[in-house]
Amino acid sequence: MSQELRAVEWAEDGLWLIDQTALPDRLERLRVDDVDALVDAIQRLVVRGAPAIGAAGAYGVVVAQRQAEREGWDRTALLAAVSRIREARPTAVNLAVCVDRVLPLLDRGRDAALAEAHAVLREDQLANRAMGAYGADWLVKRLAADRPLRLLTHCNTGALATAGWGTALGVVRELHARGLVEVVYADETRPLLQGSRLTAWELAHEGIPHYVQADGAAAGTILRGEVDAALVGADRIAANGDTANKVGTVGIALACADAGIPFLVAAPTTTVDLATGSGTDIHIELRGEREVLEWGGVRTAPAASRGHNPAFDVTPGRLVTALVTERGVLEVAAGQLPGEHLT
């Protein structure tokens, strides 16, 4: 079923998003017809995952163009609206890349901009399929897999986070299609539970055996020898291989290094930011305090407590066993750096 999921879709001459805040209870789609609604959807995580946000941003340029036509905006107002979309979430580089790709097409008319946004979506779908195959091939060879594998993943990197199929979860799906998945440990992913709400939902629909576990259990599960490899996505990858991903990722990488098992990052080349030299230059989004101080709208921390809520952390490239893109696999920890091999 999730193969057919489209987190971002242009249909009935408008932009539609799966509302990921409603999952797993309800599968609802939200139509987006104006810039305010799109910026809100990106910031509230109605749409999330770097590739999906990028696709939404590409279509967002068209949404802004059409709103400008309806409401009589001048060029300055239109560009300001597009800039708001571009900056809606600062860590995920795909958003800016995809907006910047479609923006120059505005001068060629609405059909040209829409065609380019369609191309962004289509290329991500093809990239995800290629990543799945490359990643599965690499893991099978690296682990000399003669049995189904025990895998661990963090956050959501499936069809819901992309234009379709998935990045790290796409590798899992490819392995499952080959009969090579014994079980997946899906970290629940605090504070918004993208692992238990979204990844587990996709795994259940695929019929892939899995456990949902607390984020704090991941390192212990790895060190007890219960995991063969960990697979995660990325929101921005620096030229030296440092990788920003959902907060909690770096602890998994450290545990994998100690246990001597592969830590695999799967992401399209649009997530690689060669203009960013290292992870120290990646802006880490700080989200609202309420996400960690409350649960279901009820305060769980003392009134005097403040909340520290970084949405991402940065895993040093030396801990990234391999980076899988649609072009192939780079063994980053062994010195195959994106800045040298993806130019």
Disulfide bonds with the S-S distance in Angstrom:
none
